[in-house]
Amino acid sequence: MKPTRTTHISLKTEIPGPIAQELMLRRKEHVPQGPFNTVPTFAASGKGALLTDVDGNTFIDLAGAIGTLNAGHCPPQVVAALKDQLDKYIHPCFHVTMYEPYIALAEALNRITPGDHLKKTFFLTSGAEAVENAVKIARRYTGRRGIVSFERGFHGRTYMAMSLTSKVKPYKNGFGPFVPDVYKLPYPYYYRAPEGMTAAEWDDALLAKYEEFFLAEVPGEDVAAIIMEPVQGEGGFIIPSVRFVQGVKAICERYGILFIADEVQTGFGRTGKRFGIEHYGVVPDLMTMSKSIAAGLPLSAVTGKAEIMDAPGIGEIGGTYGGSPLGCVAALKVIELMETEDWCTQAVCIGNLFQDRFSKLQQELPSIGDVRSLGAMSAFEIVSNPHTKLPDKALTQRIIQLAHQRGVLIMSAGLYGNVIRLLSPLVITLEQMAEALDVVESAARTCILTHNGA
């Protein structure tokens, strides 16, 4: 007899329930419409990969606060460390009175990030702020102005980060002018590569554009840094090849350009390595980190080669809340958990489970145009026509909304809004993951077959 699987989803009301509906009215009256909300409900409690709302509905969370909760909701070890720190001091401000957790966390990140060179680290509050400061450091060190990012890339919502970002709506529309001396180059999207071109040929064609770019737009000698997500997050979980990433790094070395790895979403075990860039055999000059660094507390970091990090003078980088003691003690515990609980192996298992299930579903449902994952950074792409690969954003949203109604939290991504991305906590059990994938698979099948009139 097949063993009975434990059910973790528990739905007591429609989504949103009555209490959530009341809160939505208050939100509408008192909060601007700009901050988006994926699910029309309000959290009440969370544990691991489960989140319960104010109406008592319990979901399996495959959104993970957009990749912030690799450690899961309320990891007890982190909660205990925070409670202990709260009894000591909350925020004396590192720029006024220093504190040991800041130093300990810098030491830990200098140890675990790629490369055996001397490194230094400093802390901020958000991923965008880390990106802003990595650019400042690169410009100060090189004495150059130009910064290159990639099409479909996302680096944040502050002005430099927004300028580096490559999606107009909703991130940039009407907010210009943007920061000058920022340029964008193509990033390989193999599902949408020119017909008949192999991945290697596409890589080579894109890398060849650099020399033309240095002639037509800005000389290589005036570029301070190239910033790259090891896997594009908001861009649709686009995974480049080793060939492409190493080719970009070689160009950087040829022209004295710094290579910045934006690990805000790919860090801390998400891709099956501690950091996504480790898949490519490339050691960055600078790295930006945030999201899962501190189990949901606002903290970010820039780590880099010591001589680069020391380029700004005293007072030229920093921030009042940068490296808060609460964030630092949480991050120290996160790093410990990442090692002792072997999140990297778990991420690979999660990704394999997804890939196996949805590769089979892709054969059944041609509207699933592509299935891709690197570790637990997993996604599938919805198209209205598998031959033209025309994106279908409306169908994507119907699948997401039905999954929410059935108890699983998921989100979209991609330039066209037609990619469903999964960012489960890495502490999710495989049984919970299988139950969640049952729901997502069922929602996809229902919506696609209905859409196609089957």
C-alpha positions in Angstrom: 0.0 0.0 0.0 1.3 3.4 -0.9 2.0 5.5 2.2 -0.3 8.4 2.9 1.4 11.8 2.4 1.0 14.4 5.1 -0.9 17.4 4.0 0.7 20.7 4.9 -1.7 23.1 3.0 -4.8 24.1 5.0 -7.3 26.4 3.5 -10.2 27.7 5.6 -11.5 30.6 3.4 -11.2 31.9 -0.1 -8.2 34.1 -0.7 -8.5 36.8 0.5 -10.5 35.8 3.6 -12.7 38.2 5.6 -10.0 39.6 7.9 -7.6 40.0 4.9 -10.3 41.9 3.0 -10.7 44.3 5.9 -7.0 44.9 6.0 -7.0 45.4 2.2 -9.4 48.3 2.7 -7.1 49.9 5.2 -4.1 49.3 3.0 -5.8 51.0 0.1 -6.7 54.0 2.2 -3.3 54.5 3.9 -0.6 53.0 1.7 0.2 54.2 -1.9 -0.6 51.8 -4.7 3.0 51.7 -5.9 4.3 48.8 -3.6 3.0 45.7 -5.4 1.5 42.7 -3.6 1.6 39.2 -5.1 -1.0 37.6 -2.9 -4.1 39.5 -1.6 -3.6 38.4 2.0 -1.7 39.2 5.2 0.8 37.0 7.1 0.1 36.0 10.7 2.8 33.5 11.3 5.4 31.4 9.5 7.6 28.4 10.2 10.1 26.9 7.7 8.4 26.7 4.3 4.9 27.2 5.7 3.1 30.6 6.0 -0.3 31.1 7.8 -2.4 34.2 7.0 -4.7 36.2 9.3 -7.7 34.1 8.3 -6.0 30.8 9.3 -5.0 29.6 5.8 -1.7 27.8 5.7 0.3 28.0 2.4 3.5 26.3 1.2 5.7 29.2 0.4 7.6 28.9 -2.9 8.1 32.6 -3.2 10.3 32.9 -0.1 10.0 36.7 0.1 11.5 36.9 -3.4 14.5 34.7 -2.4 15.0 36.2 1.0 14.2 33.2 3.1 16.7 30.4 2.3 16.7 29.8 6.0 12.9 29.6 6.1 10.4 31.5 8.2 11.5 32.1 11.8 14.4 29.7 12.0 14.7 29.0 15.7 18.5 29.4 15.8 18.3 32.9 14.3 15.3 33.9 16.5 17.4 32.9 19.6 20.4 34.8 18.4 18.2 37.9 17.8 16.6 37.7 21.2 20.0 37.4 22.9 21.3 40.5 20.9 18.2 42.5 21.8 19.0 42.3 25.5 22.5 43.8 24.8 22.1 46.7 22.4 20.0 47.3 19.2 21.9 49.9 17.2 24.8 52.0 18.4 25.7 52.7 14.8 29.0 51.3 13.5 30.1 54.9 12.5 29.8 56.0 16.1 30.6 53.0 18.3 31.8 49.8 16.7 30.7 46.3 17.7 32.1 42.8 17.4 29.3 41.1 15.3 30.1 43.5 12.4 33.8 42.4 12.4 32.9 38.7 12.9 30.5 38.8 9.9 33.1 40.5 7.7 35.6 37.8 8.6 33.1 35.1 7.8 32.2 36.5 4.4 35.9 37.1 3.5 36.4 33.4 4.3 33.5 31.9 2.4 33.3 34.0 -0.8 35.2 32.9 -3.9 38.9 33.5 -4.2 41.9 33.0 -1.9 43.1 36.6 -2.2 42.9 39.1 0.7 39.4 40.5 1.0 37.5 43.1 2.9 33.7 43.6 3.5 31.4 46.3 4.6 27.7 46.4 5.2 24.6 48.3 4.2 20.9 47.7 4.4 19.5 46.6 0.9 20.6 44.9 -2.3 20.2 48.2 -4.2 22.4 50.0 -1.7 25.1 47.3 -2.0 25.0 47.7 -5.8 25.3 51.5 -5.5 28.3 51.2 -3.3 30.0 48.5 -5.4 29.8 51.0 -8.3 31.2 53.8 -6.2 34.1 51.6 -5.1 34.8 50.5 -8.7 34.8 54.0 -10.0 37.0 55.2 -7.2 39.5 52.4 -7.6 39.8 52.5 -11.4 39.3 56.3 -11.9 36.9 55.4 -14.7 33.2 56.3 -15.2 31.6 53.6 -17.4 29.5 50.8 -15.9 28.2 47.9 -18.1 25.2 45.8 -17.1 23.0 43.4 -19.1 19.7 43.3 -20.9 17.0 41.8 -18.7 19.2 42.4 -15.6 17.7 43.7 -12.3 19.8 45.4 -9.7 17.4 47.5 -7.6 15.2 50.5 -7.5 17.5 53.4 -6.4 18.7 55.6 -9.2 22.0 53.9 -10.0 20.5 50.5 -9.5 17.5 51.4 -11.6 19.8 52.8 -14.3 21.6 49.4 -14.4 18.2 47.6 -14.5 16.8 46.6 -17.9 13.0 46.4 -17.6 11.2 49.6 -18.3 7.8 48.8 -16.9 7.2 48.9 -14.0 10.7 49.8 -12.8 11.8 52.8 -14.9 8.8 54.1 -16.8 8.5 57.9 -16.1 11.4 58.1 -13.6 14.1 59.4 -15.9 16.5 60.9 -16.6 18.8 58.1 -15.4 22.4 58.0 -14.2 24.8 58.6 -17.1 27.7 56.4 -18.2 25.7 53.3 -17.8 25.5 50.8 -20.8 23.9 47.5 -21.5 24.9 44.5 -23.5 23.1 41.2 -24.3 23.0 38.3 -21.9 22.5 34.8 -23.5 18.9 33.6 -23.4 19.3 30.2 -25.1 15.6 29.5 -25.3 15.2 32.6 -27.5 18.5 32.4 -29.4 18.5 32.8 -33.1 17.1 29.7 -34.9 19.7 27.3 -35.9 22.4 28.8 -33.7 24.0 26.6 -31.0 24.6 27.8 -27.5 28.3 28.1 -28.1 27.8 30.0 -31.3 25.3 32.4 -29.6 27.9 32.9 -26.8 30.6 33.7 -29.2 28.3 36.1 -31.2 27.4 38.0 -28.0 31.0 38.2 -26.8 32.1 39.5 -30.2 29.8 42.5 -29.6 32.1 43.8 -26.9 34.8 44.9 -29.3 32.2 46.7 -31.5 30.7 48.2 -28.4 34.1 49.6 -27.3 34.5 51.2 -30.7 30.9 52.5 -31.0 29.9 53.5 -27.4 32.7 53.8 -24.9 36.4 52.7 -24.9 37.2 49.7 -22.8 39.8 51.8 -21.0 37.0 54.1 -19.7 34.8 51.2 -18.3 35.2 50.8 -14.5 33.1 47.6 -14.1 30.8 45.1 -15.6 28.1 43.9 -13.2 26.5 40.5 -13.8 23.9 38.3 -12.1 25.2 34.7 -12.2 21.6 33.8 -12.9 19.2 36.6 -13.9 16.5 36.7 -11.3 13.8 39.2 -12.2 14.9 38.7 -15.9 13.3 35.2 -15.8 15.9 32.9 -14.2 18.1 33.0 -17.3 21.2 30.8 -16.8 24.3 31.6 -18.9 26.9 29.1 -19.9 30.4 28.8 -18.3 31.7 29.8 -21.7 29.9 33.1 -21.7 30.7 34.1 -18.1 34.4 33.2 -18.5 34.4 35.1 -21.8 33.1 38.2 -20.0 35.7 37.8 -17.3 38.5 37.5 -19.9 37.3 40.8 -21.5 37.4 42.4 -18.1 41.0 41.2 -17.5 42.0 42.4 -21.0 40.8 46.0 -20.4 41.4 46.3 -16.6 37.7 46.3 -16.0 36.4 45.1 -12.6 33.9 42.2 -12.6 31.1 42.6 -10.1 29.0 39.5 -9.3 25.5 40.5 -8.1 24.7 37.7 -5.7 21.7 39.3 -4.1 19.3 36.6 -5.2 21.8 33.8 -6.1 23.7 33.7 -2.9 23.7 31.6 0.3 23.1 28.2 -1.3 20.3 29.0 -3.6 21.9 27.6 -6.8 23.5 24.5 -5.2 26.7 26.4 -4.5 27.4 28.9 -1.7 27.4 31.6 -4.4 26.1 31.4 -8.0 29.4 32.6 -9.5 31.1 29.4 -8.3 29.4 27.4 -11.1 31.5 29.2 -13.6 35.0 29.0 -12.3 35.2 32.8 -12.1 36.5 34.8 -9.2 34.8 38.3 -9.1 36.6 41.4 -8.0 33.6 42.6 -6.1 30.4 40.8 -4.9 27.1 42.3 -3.7 24.9 40.3 -1.3 21.6 40.7 0.5 18.2 39.0 0.6 18.9 35.6 2.3 22.1 36.9 4.0 20.2 37.5 7.3 17.0 35.4 7.2 14.8 38.3 6.3 16.4 41.1 8.3 17.5 44.2 6.2 21.2 43.7 5.6 23.5 43.8 2.6 27.2 43.5 2.0 29.9 44.3 -0.5 32.9 42.0 -0.4 36.0 42.4 -2.6 39.7 42.4 -3.1 41.2 44.3 -0.2 43.1 46.8 -2.3 39.9 47.6 -4.2 37.8 47.9 -1.1 40.3 50.3 0.4 40.1 52.7 -2.5 37.5 55.0 -0.9 38.8 57.2 1.8 37.4 57.6 5.4 33.7 58.6 5.3 33.3 58.1 1.5 31.2 54.9 1.9 28.8 53.8 4.7 25.3 54.4 6.0 23.7 55.0 9.4 21.9 51.6 9.5 24.6 49.7 7.5 25.5 46.4 9.3 23.0 46.6 12.1 23.9 44.3 15.0 20.6 42.4 14.6 21.4 41.8 10.9 24.9 40.8 11.7 24.1 38.2 14.4 21.3 36.8 12.1 23.7 36.5 9.2 26.4 34.8 11.3 23.8 32.2 12.2 22.6 31.9 8.6 26.2 31.1 7.5 26.4 28.5 10.2 23.1 26.9 9.2 24.1 26.9 5.5 27.1 24.7 6.4 25.7 22.4 9.1 22.4 21.8 7.3 24.1 21.5 3.9 21.7 23.8 2.0 23.7 23.4 -1.2 22.9 19.7 -1.4 19.3 20.4 -0.5 19.1 23.0 -3.2 20.2 20.5 -5.8 17.6 18.0 -4.6 14.9 20.6 -4.8 16.0 21.6 -8.3 16.1 17.9 -9.5 12.6 17.3 -8.1 11.3 20.3 -10.0 13.2 19.5 -13.2 12.0 15.9 -13.3 8.4 16.9 -12.8 8.1 19.8 -15.1 10.2 18.4 -17.9 7.6 15.7 -18.2 4.8 18.2 -17.9 6.4 20.2 -20.7 6.0 17.2 -23.0 2.3 17.0 -22.2 1.6 20.8 -22.4 3.3 22.6 -25.3 2.3 26.0 -23.7 5.2 25.3 -21.2 7.9 26.5 -23.6 11.0 26.1 -21.4 11.9 24.5 -18.0 15.1 25.5 -16.4 16.8 25.5 -13.0 20.1 25.9 -11.3 19.8 24.3 -7.9 16.7 25.6 -6.2 16.4 28.6 -8.6 13.7 27.0 -10.8 11.3 28.4 -13.4 9.1 27.4 -16.3 8.1 29.7 -19.2 4.5 30.0 -20.6 4.0 30.7 -24.3 0.8 30.9 -26.4 2.6 29.2 -29.3 5.5 26.8 -28.9 6.8 27.5 -32.4 6.8 31.3 -32.3 7.5 31.2 -28.5 5.1 34.1 -28.1 5.0 35.0 -24.4 1.6 34.6 -22.7 1.5 36.8 -19.6 -2.3 36.5 -19.1 -2.1 32.7 -18.9 0.9 32.9 -16.6 -1.1 35.1 -14.2 -4.1 32.7 -14.2 -1.8 29.8 -13.3 -0.3 31.8 -10.4 -3.7 33.0 -9.1 -5.1 29.4 -9.2 -2.0 28.1 -7.3 -2.6 30.8 -4.6 -6.2 29.7 -4.3 -5.0 26.1 -3.8 -2.5 27.0 -1.2 0.9 27.6 -2.8 2.7 30.9 -3.1 4.5 31.5 -6.4 5.5 34.6 -8.4 6.2 35.6 -12.0 9.3 37.0 -13.6 10.8 37.8 -16.9 10.9 40.7 -19.3 7.5 39.6 -20.7 6.0 38.6 -17.4 5.5 35.0 -18.6 7.9 33.1 -16.4 6.8 31.3 -13.2 9.7 31.3 -10.7 10.1 29.1 -7.6 12.2 30.4 -4.7 11.3 28.0 -1.9 13.1 28.2 1.4 16.0 25.7 1.3 14.8 24.2 4.5 11.6 23.0 2.8 11.2 19.2 3.2 11.0 17.2 0.0 7.6 16.0 1.0 6.4 19.7 1.3 8.1 20.4 -2.0 6.3 17.5 -3.7 3.0 18.6 -2.3 3.6 22.2 -3.6 4.6 20.9 -7.0 1.4 18.8 -7.2 -0.5 22.1 -6.8 1.5 24.1 -9.3 1.4 21.3 -11.8 -2.4 20.9 -11.4 -2.9 24.7 -11.7 -0.8 24.8 -14.8 -2.6 21.8 -16.4 -6.1 23.2 -15.5 -5.4 26.7 -16.8 -3.5 25.6 -20.0 -6.1 23.0 -21.0 -8.9 25.5 -20.4 -7.1 28.1 -22.3 -6.6 25.8 -25.2 -10.2 24.6 -25.1 -9.4 21.0 -24.2 
